[in-house]
Structures are given as C-alpha cells and as structure tokens.
Amino acid sequence: MAAFIDKVKVKIESGRGGNGAVAWRREKFVDKGGPAGGDGGRGGNIYFVADENMSTLLDFTYKSVYKAEDGQNGGNKNCHGKDGRDIFLKMPVGVVVRDLKTGKIIADLDQHEKTILVAKGGRGGRGNARFATAQKRAPQFCEPGEAPVGRELELELRLIADIGLLGMPNAGKSSFISKVSSAKPKIADYPFTTLVPNLGVVRKPSGDGFVIADIPGIIEGAHQGVGLGFEFLKHVQRCRFLIHVVDISNENAVENYHTINSELKKYGAGLSSLYQVVLLNKTDVLDADFVNEMTKRFKSFNDDVFAISCATGEGISEFLNHLYKKTDEIPHPENPLEIEYDEGFDDNDDSNFSVVKLNKNTFLVDGGKIRRLVSVTDTRNTQQMRRLANILDSMGVYLELKKMGLKENDTIMVAHIETTYLGDYQG
C-alpha cells in the first residue's frame, strides 16, 4: 500500500513572458516597409486540480519543484512568439493550499475537478510594430516579457469522508471498517496498529454508498500532539458525524470515552459539536448482563448507542441499517474555510531595484525589471537608449542615485550597460 502523505511543501514558478522583437519589413515590393517586430508569447500558467482518483500527496515528495514553460520571443514579419505550455497539477480532493509567505489559505480543493490558478504566466512583451504611430513611424524599441511568478506553497490534505471513526488504540475501528467495506487495514493486538487513516466505502442496498474514515487512535493529550491523533484529527472536520468506538471489555471504557470527547473539545474546529453514534465493541468476550448494563450506562451520555462484536459480526447488520438512515439525514457540516484573496497568483511585478555605490564615482543599478529592459536594449541605438532612460526615470532610479550622491561625469552601471552621467536627465 502506498504511503499516506497528507502535508507537503512545493515550489512553483510560472513561465516568463517572451520578449517582443525589433524587426522591419524588407521585401523589395513593399515600399517603406516599416516595423514588423512580433510580440512575445505568454508564459505558462500553473493550475491545481482536484482529482477524486488520488488519495495521498505522495507524488509531491518525489518532485516538489515545478516550472512552467516560458513564452517564446517575438520574431520577424510580425510573427508572435508561442505561448508557454500550462501545467495542471492533480492532487486529492480535500487539499487545502496555504501560501507560506503570507500564511494565508488561498484555496480549498473540496470538489472533484475543481481547478485553481496559483501562478499566472508573465505577459509577452510587445514588438516594435505595436509602437508605430503617425508621428513615430519607425520605433526602434520593443518591450521585454513580464517576469514569472514564483511561490512556495503548503499542501495539506483533509480527507472528505461521510463518517469518521474515533476511539482509543485497539478499540476495534480497523476491524469494523474491514467488516463493512472492502478496506483492508492492518489489524493486530498492539497499540497504534493503525498509523495512517484508512478509507472504506460502504455500499447501501439502494446502490449508492458512503465513505468511512478510520482515524488512528487518539489518546489523552492528542490536541497537544501526544500520540498520533493530533496529526489526523483534521481529517474528521468535514465528516457528517462520528462513530465513537469503545472497547467495553476494557475496565476504563467509560473513562476512555470521556477522554476522547475532551480531546475533541480542546482541539476545537467544531469537532465536539459533530453528531456522535456510540459503538460498544467486543461483546463476544462479555456476558449479556454486563453488555446490557454498559449499554444503559452509555445511553446516559448519548442516546445513540449500539453494541456489536467485530469478531463475530453480531449486531453489525442492525447497526449498518441505522447508518444508512443517518447518512441520509445528516448533511456535511457547513464550516467552509476562510479563503483569503490571493493577490500573489499574478504578482508579475518585479519593478523593485537596488542602487549600490561601488566606489566614489561608480554606481550599480540592478533589479529584475531593469535586467529585462536591458536585455532588449541595443546600446548602439540612440532611440532605444533614450527609451531605457525614460523608463528608469519613471521608476525613480535617478532620484535614488542623486540621494546617494550622484554627480556629473560619474559612472552608472545598469546591469551590463555602462553610461556616464552628464547632468540632470531630461527625458
């Protein structure tokens, strides 16, 4: 059986937009050909898709970094660059997505085929054909493509089951789910036999069915991380109701019942308010009078009490008939997660820059957008250099340089371009 992984971290990066092109029509039969530089292609997007055929996040432990395809650069003859391929990452239904930078929950993949855009590809840069006007018929410049979006996300799986099975270790939860469904959990007579949640589908006589989640044993202190229960209590948050399995052959049966309910209350998240059916197990090793006495005692705590034996199957059919009715009566709890507006999925803005004074007369200007601008600037072309200077001025680069002591004839290095400052810039 594949390992059950319910929390992973992934790094994703959308595709970079392709650069626009500077090109000209040069056909001999076209008079005054004009600009013909095409636009760059859009960078690929990254989507998360809920898939009910998946049950674990194991795949993301083998590969945790995903990069979408970059858009292609524009070409001659107004040829636009090809868009980068999108990536669709499939994951189990019930995955909650959290942005590790902000700590916000940005998506809840609670339905099959639900699709969420988590990183938007960069826009392709415009070619020089886009900048032609009646006054400027031969623009010598183009735009760089937009930056990609890079994010670090946490994926947490919260199982979506109709019924959650709770109980102390070895209460008989795994035995019960193996009796009523095709699930084959590990069953043994030592504590914490079940180390991961097990899902079982129970078929109704009508043909449809419901899902039961067998949650590993909860002990005192589980809400604080003691034992295994803390890691898996989140998996019962979406259940319609709970089956509380109690081993009544244990001399501390009543105390164990109250301990688990106390842990549910301390854990919070509405678990203590979920409807419970109490299932008294292991009646086959007890006499009938004791079973009746324990049944009456538990009915003083809860009206819905059944006594069964998973070993012999006694009482299970009657109990299943009761479950069929309850799954029809009780809807899933309405406690949707608070999804915060995800401002990061299309945050392609990398216009931040830095200015470093290398020595008395030399300054280095650097930044993502600046490097992209320089990559489409031909230093031999006066019009392109003038446009670069205009953009740097609008970004506040010259203002920052002056604050750091820039003087006439000082050297400014903008990425790999080196220029001499000739006084106040006039665009």
N, C-alpha and C positions, 0 to 999 in steps of 0.2 A: 504494500500500500504506500502511495506517495506521502511524503512528509507533509504535515499540516503547518503551513506558514501563514500567519494572519497579520503580520506587520512588517513592512519593508520600507526602505528609502530608495528613491530613484532620482537620477539627474536627467533632465531633458533639455534639449535645445532645438528650437525650430530652425528652419532654413534661412540663410541670409538672402536678401534680395539681390538680383543681378544688377550690375552697373548698366547705365544707359551708354550709348555709343555716340561718338562724334564721327560722322561719315558724310559723303557727298555723292550726288548723282553725277556720273562721269560719262554717261552714254553719249556718243558723238551726235546722235539725233535728238538729244534733249538740250534745248537752248537754256543756258544759265541754270544748270541742273538743280542747284540748291541743296539744303541739308537733307540727309537721308539716314540719320542715325536712329536705330530702333531702340525700344525700351527694354530694360532688363526684366527677366521673369520673376514672379513672386516666389519667395522661399516657401518650403513645405510647412504645413501646419502639423501639430501633434494633437491627436484626439485620444480620449479614454472611452472605451466601450464596455458596457456591462454584458457579460455572457453567462447565461444560466448553466452552460455546459462545463464551466470551470468551478472548482471548489476550494482552491488554495492559491496563494501568491508565490508558490514555489518557483515559478519560471523567472520571477524578478530577482531571485537570489543568484541565479546563474548569470544574468545580464541585468545591470542596473543603470546603464548609461545609454540614452537613446538620442540620436541626432537625425533630424530630418534633412532632406536634400536641399542644397542651395539652388536658387534660381540661376539660370544661365544669363550671361551678359547679352546685351543687345548687339545686333550686327549691322552690316551694310544693307543698303536698299530697303530701309525701314523694316528689317527683319527683327521681330521681337524675340527675346530670349525665352526658352522653355521654362515653364513653372516647375519648381521643385516638387517631388512626389510627397504627398501627405503620409503620415504614419498613423495607423489606428492600432492602439494597444488594447488588447482584450484582457479583461480581468473579471473575477467573480461578481455576481450580483451581491450587493451589500457593502461594497468597498466605499470607505469614507476617505476623501482626499484632503490633506492639510498642507498648506504652504509653510515650509519650515522657516522661511524668512520672517513672515508676519505672524505665524502661529494660528492663522485663520483657517476654518473649514471652508473650502471653496467648491466642493462637490459631494453629492451623495448618490452613488450609482445604485439606486434601490429598485430599478426595474430592468428587465431583460431588454437589451439593445439600446438602453439609454446612452446617449453619446454626448460627451462634454469636450469642448475645445479648451485645452490647457496651455497651449503655446502657439501664438499666431506667427506665421512666417513673415519675414520682412518684405515690404513693398519693393517692387522693382524700380530702379531709377529711370528717369525719363531721358530719352535720347535727344540730340540737338534738334531733330525735326520738330519736337514739341515746343521749342522756344522761338521758332520763327514767327515774326510779326511783320507788319507792313513797314515798320521803322527799322527793324533788325532782321534783315532777310538772311543773314549768314551767321547765325550764332555758332561760336567756336567752343561751346561747352556743353556738358551733359550733367546728369545727376548720378551720384553713387546709389547703390541699393541700400535699403534700410538694414539695420542690424538685426540679428536673430534675437529671440527671447530665450534666455537660459534660466532654469528654475530647479530648485531642489524640493522634492515633494515627499510626503509620508503617506503611504497607502495602508489603511487599517481595515481589515475585513471584519464586518459584524454580520454574522450569519442571519439569514432571514428564514426563520422556521415558524411553524404554527404553534408548536408546543415545546417548552423547554423542560428537560428532566433535571431535577435538583435532588441532592441527597448527600449524606456523608459517604466517604470511600467505602466500597463494598456493601452499599445498601441494596444493590441489585439493579441499578439503572441499565448497565450494559446487557444484563440478562434479559431485562424487559424489552429493550429495543430489538434484541435479536429474536425474541419470540413473536413480535407483532409486525416486523418488517424484514426485508432481505439484508439488512445491515449485518455485518459480521465483525463486531468489535472484539478486542481481546478480552477474555474473561478468565479471571483467576481469583484465588482466595487470599490475596495480599493487598494492602492499602495502595491506592494510586495505581491500580492496574491500567485504568484509562488515563492516558497522558495527553490526549487531544480530543476535541469534540468530534462526535460521530453523528452523522445524519442518517435517518431512516425514513423511508416513505411508506406510509400505511394506506392500503387501498380500502376504500369504503365499498359496501355492497352495490352502491349506485354506479361505481366505476371510477369516480374521481378519488382523490386522496388528500392526505395532509402530511406535513413534514415534522418529524420529532427530532430535536437536537439533544443528544446525550452530553451534558457538560461535566467535565472532570470534577471529582469530589471536592466539596467546599468544607473547610474546617474553620474553627474559631480563629479570627484574625485575618480571614481571607480578604476583607476590604482594605487591609493594610499591606497586602502582599504575601501573607503567610500561606504556605501550601500552593496549590495550583489554581484555586478558584478565582483569585483576583484577575489573572490573565484572561479568564474566559467568561467572567460574569457579563461582560459587554455583549456576549453572543445571545443573551436571553432578553435584551432590551426590546427587541422587535417582536417577541412572541405574543400570541393571543392570550395564552395563560400558561401556568406552570403545573407540572406534576411533581409533587414532593414525595419522593420515595423514602420510606422509613423501614429500617430493619427492626421489626418488633421482637426479634429474638435477642437483641442487644439490651442489656439491663439499663442502658442510658438512652433508650429510644426517645422518650419524651424530651429529655434534656437536649438531645441532638436536634430534634425538630425545632425547638425554640432557638437554639444556637444559629441554625442556618437562617431562620427568619430574621434574627437580629443582624446577621451579616448583610442580608439584603437591604435592610433599613439603613444601615451605616454606609453601604455602598452608594445609595441614592439612585439617581437616574430613573426614578419611578418603579424600581423593581418590587418594592414591598407592596405596591398598590395593585400589582397584577393578580388576577384571579388564580387561586390555587385549588388543585384537587389532591387530596392526601391518599397515597397508595401504600398500604401496610403490607410489606413483603415477608416472605419466609414463614408462611403459616403452616407449611408442611412439617416443620420441626416442633410445632407447639400444639397443645391440646385445644379443643374447640372452646372451652370455657374461658381460657386465657385470651384467645383471639377476640371473643365477644366482649370481654372486659376492656381490652385495649381499644377496640373499635368505639365503644361508648366513651372512653376517656378522650380519644382524639376528636370525637364529634362535639365535645365541649369546647374545642378550639376552632373547629371547622366543620361546616355542615356536610361537605362533600368528601366522604371517607369510604374507601373500598379496601377490602382485604383479599390478597391473592398469594399465589405461590408461583414464582417464575420457574422453579424446578419442575413442578408437576403440571403447570398450566391451569390449576384450579382458580376460577374466578376471572380469568383474563377475558373470556368472551363477553361476559356481562360488563366488564369494565370498558371494553372497546365500544360496545353499543352506547355507553354513556359518553365516550369521547366523540363519537360521530355526531351526537347532538350538540355537544359543547362547541365543536369547531364550526358548526353552522350558526350557533347563537352568538358567539363572542368574536367581534372583529379584531383586527390588529390594532394595537394602541395607537392613538393619534399623538405621537410625540416626535414630529419631524425635527430634524437637526436644523439649527440656525445656520443657513448658508450665507456667508458674507459676500458682498460684491467683489468679484475677482478682477481687480484692476491690473493684475500682473500678466494676464494671458496675452495682452497685446502691447506690453511695455517695450516697444522697439526703440524708445528714445535713449540714445547713448550720447547726448549732447554735452555731458559733463566733460570738463577739460582740466588739465593741470598746467601750471606755469612754474618752471624751475629755473633759478638763476645759477647757471653753470660756473660763471666767473664774473669779473667786474663788468664785462661788456657783452656777455653772451647769455641768451635766454632760450630755454627749450619749451615749446608748447606741444602738448600731447593730449590725446583723447580719442575715443572710438570714432566719433563722427568726423573729427579732424583727419584721422588717418584715412577714412573712406573718401573724404573730399580730395585729399592729396593724391589718392590712387587714381583719380580720373582727371587730374590736372597736369597739363603739359607745360613745363616751365618755360618752354620756348615760345609759348603763345601768350601774347600780351592780354588778350581778352579773357582767357581762362585764368590767368594770374589776378586780373582785376576782379573777376567774379569771386575767386577764393578770398581775396582781401575783403570784399563786401560782406561775405558770409561770416568771416572771422570777426569783423567789426560788429555785426548784428548779434553775435553770440557773446560779446563783451570781452573778447580776448585782448584787444588793445587797451581797454580800460584797466584790465588786471595787470597788464605789462607795465603801464605807467605807474600803477600803485607800487610796483616792485622796483621802480627806479629806472625805467627805460629812457634812454637819451638818444638824441640824434647820432647816427652812424653806428649805433650798437647793432649787434648781430642777433637775428631772430631765426631759430631753427624750428620749422613747423614740420614735424615728422622728419622726412628726409630732405625737405626743401630748405635751403639756407638763403635768407634775404638780409639786406641792410636797411635799417630803419632810417628814413630820410625826413623825419619830422611828422607833425600831426597828419594823420591819414585823412584824406578827403575822398570819399568813395565816388 
